[in-house]
Amino acid sequence: MEAKVSKPKLWTKDFVIVSGVNFLLTLVFYLLIVIIGVYAVDEYHASTSQAGLATGIFIVGALIGRLFIGRSIDVIGRKRTLFIGLILFIFTTALYFIHLGITFLLITRFLHGITLGIASTATGTIVAQIIPKRRKGEGIGYYSMSSTLATAIGPFIGLYMIQLTSIQIIFSLCLALGITSLITAFFVNVPTVEGSLKITDSKGVKLSQLIEPRAVPIAFITLIIGFCYSSVLSFINFYAIEVDLVSAASFFFLVYSIAVLISRPFTGRLMDVKGANYVMYPAFVLFTAGMLLLGSAHSSTTLLASGILIGLGFGNMQSCTQAIAVKLTPSHRMGLATSTFFIFLDAGLGFGPYLLGFFLPFTDYSTLYMILGVLVLVTSGLYFLLHGKKDRAGINAITS
């Protein structure tokens, strides 16, 4: 009898380290995002719009950082880009200790976002490189869980600490986490990449040097679903007050994260074996059901059940679409594919609340969630046209 071929190893030292670094970076992001608006109002007497800008301008900075590092990461080097991003991340975190008014805080938030965009694009590219081809969907699913954990733990730490200690202590914690991520990164080994992406066009920057064309169709799907999910991130607290479910809302993202953590290992393996469609189509249905249930929530049970469904839907779509973007791309352009994916995701999450704000004077939160649920379902048809009809399990065999 022939010996059974063993699966290539996924949980290597390098995979764990890169996932850990990504977790620490994302933790700082979510820890600060829930308290920075209140800090801007209390410390600098900022207006509501300025407080909102202090929150959102970070995401805009991250988008810009990803946009411009994507074309350069394989010229600079992936590990070197990671170190540059982490060092600048630490430096900009230290700027929070300087009190020079609301304008300086906004500049600090913008620059801090750029450094996160650089560092997280590097971690996403490195992890896509070190994951075995046969386990790409499963591996990116596990890697994405580092961000999922941070989305649950970060806001909890931020809201808990702001009640018990000073903002300076919180900034100190963020600085310590940044330094820890830099020290940890020294132990990662990044294999050399065959082929390179060189910027030689003397006439200017080409779009293909900023965006990976193969990743754009699936990234566009990510933009739409990110746009829909941004309504949950931004308005659920306001909605909870409206329907008198504030206590339950505090647990919403916890059950969301649990649903993602439990399902990701299964959905990652399913994608590798059967293909992306076996994950994406059920996820569209689950995300739609979660949004419709959220829009009709009148009890704690209903609200938390919607969190589970949205976690199973959007949470798995996020990792699946990232895996698709990477699999469709040659290895020497993984940096561009990763940055393209996150540029579109950040655009949806970052600009979504601002655009949706124009509709709120004409509708309530409940109706808005239901409309967006229908939009998610409609997007499944667009997914079919842009990628689904071409997807086969054999896509996993694509070579770089």
Salt bridges, closest charged atoms under 4 A:
ASP14 OD1 - LYS13 NZ 3.07
GLU43 OE2 - HIS99 ND1 3.50
ASP74 OD1 - ARG78 NE 2.62
GLU138 OE2 - ARG135 NH2 2.98
GLU138 OE2 - ARG269 NH1 3.83
GLU212 OE2 - ARG214 NH1 2.88
GLU212 OE1 - ARG333 NE 2.29
ASP272 OD1 - LYS327 NZ 3.08
ASP346 OD2 - ARG66 NE 2.55
ASP391 OD1 - HIS387 NE2 3.20
